[in-house]
Amino acid sequence: MDVILWDGENTFPVKIENFKQFLKKYLTSLNYVDLLSDTPFHYDPENDEFLNPDIQAYYYLWSIS
């Protein structure tokens, strides 16, 4: 069974909450906070990936560091 967690509707795992905080701080430090201001975080925990390719790219880099 596939489960997708939608921002604001479900509690994300701690790892994903940490990533969201990191990404928001990182984008704020670069003055790019509006880059994701209207972008929802849709996460698929079974595949450990975000459905939005921009967020997934940041997540991939964050997860391997």
TORKOL-4160 file (C-alpha; in steps of 0.2 Angstrom, whole numbers, padded with zeros to 4 digits, m for minus):
65
<pt num="1" X="0000" Y="0000" Z="0000"/>
<pt num="2" X="0007" Y="0017" Z="m0005"/>
<pt num="3" X="0006" Y="0031" Z="0008"/>
<pt num="4" X="0010" Y="0049" Z="0004"/>
<pt num="5" X="0011" Y="0062" Z="0017"/>
<pt num="6" X="0004" Y="0079" Z="0013"/>
<pt num="7" X="0011" Y="0095" Z="0022"/>
<pt num="8" X="m0001" Y="0101" Z="0035"/>
<pt num="9" X="m0011" Y="0085" Z="0035"/>
<pt num="10" X="0000" Y="0073" Z="0043"/>
<pt num="11" X="0015" Y="0072" Z="0055"/>
<pt num="12" X="0031" Y="0070" Z="0045"/>
<pt num="13" X="0045" Y="0058" Z="0052"/>
<pt num="14" X="0058" Y="0067" Z="0062"/>
<pt num="15" X="0070" Y="0065" Z="0048"/>
<pt num="16" X="0059" Y="0075" Z="0036"/>
<pt num="17" X="0055" Y="0088" Z="0049"/>
<pt num="18" X="0074" Y="0091" Z="0051"/>
<pt num="19" X="0076" Y="0092" Z="0032"/>
<pt num="20" X="0062" Y="0105" Z="0031"/>
<pt num="21" X="0069" Y="0116" Z="0044"/>
<pt num="22" X="0086" Y="0114" Z="0036"/>
<pt num="23" X="0080" Y="0119" Z="0019"/>
<pt num="24" X="0070" Y="0134" Z="0025"/>
<pt num="25" X="0085" Y="0140" Z="0035"/>
<pt num="26" X="0096" Y="0137" Z="0020"/>
<pt num="27" X="0085" Y="0146" Z="0008"/>
<pt num="28" X="0082" Y="0161" Z="0020"/>
<pt num="29" X="0101" Y="0163" Z="0021"/>
<pt num="30" X="0102" Y="0165" Z="0003"/>
<pt num="31" X="0087" Y="0176" Z="0002"/>
<pt num="32" X="0078" Y="0163" Z="m0009"/>
<pt num="33" X="0064" Y="0159" Z="0004"/>
<pt num="34" X="0050" Y="0163" Z="m0009"/>
<pt num="35" X="0057" Y="0149" Z="m0020"/>
<pt num="36" X="0047" Y="0137" Z="m0010"/>
<pt num="37" X="0034" Y="0148" Z="m0002"/>
<pt num="38" X="0020" Y="0141" Z="m0011"/>
<pt num="39" X="0027" Y="0124" Z="m0014"/>
<pt num="40" X="0019" Y="0110" Z="m0003"/>
<pt num="41" X="0030" Y="0096" Z="0004"/>
<pt num="42" X="0022" Y="0080" Z="m0003"/>
<pt num="43" X="0033" Y="0065" Z="0004"/>
<pt num="44" X="0032" Y="0047" Z="0000"/>
<pt num="45" X="0039" Y="0037" Z="0015"/>
<pt num="46" X="0039" Y="0021" Z="0006"/>
<pt num="47" X="0051" Y="0027" Z="m0007"/>
<pt num="48" X="0059" Y="0040" Z="0004"/>
<pt num="49" X="0056" Y="0054" Z="m0009"/>
<pt num="50" X="0047" Y="0070" Z="m0012"/>
<pt num="51" X="0035" Y="0072" Z="m0026"/>
<pt num="52" X="0041" Y="0089" Z="m0031"/>
<pt num="53" X="0057" Y="0087" Z="m0041"/>
<pt num="54" X="0065" Y="0104" Z="m0034"/>
<pt num="55" X="0062" Y="0098" Z="m0016"/>
<pt num="56" X="0068" Y="0081" Z="m0020"/>
<pt num="57" X="0085" Y="0088" Z="m0027"/>
<pt num="58" X="0088" Y="0097" Z="m0011"/>
<pt num="59" X="0083" Y="0082" Z="m0001"/>
<pt num="60" X="0095" Y="0070" Z="m0011"/>
<pt num="61" X="0110" Y="0082" Z="m0008"/>
<pt num="62" X="0105" Y="0084" Z="0011"/>
<pt num="63" X="0103" Y="0065" Z="0013"/>
<pt num="64" X="0120" Y="0061" Z="0006"/>
<pt num="65" X="0129" Y="0074" Z="0016"/>
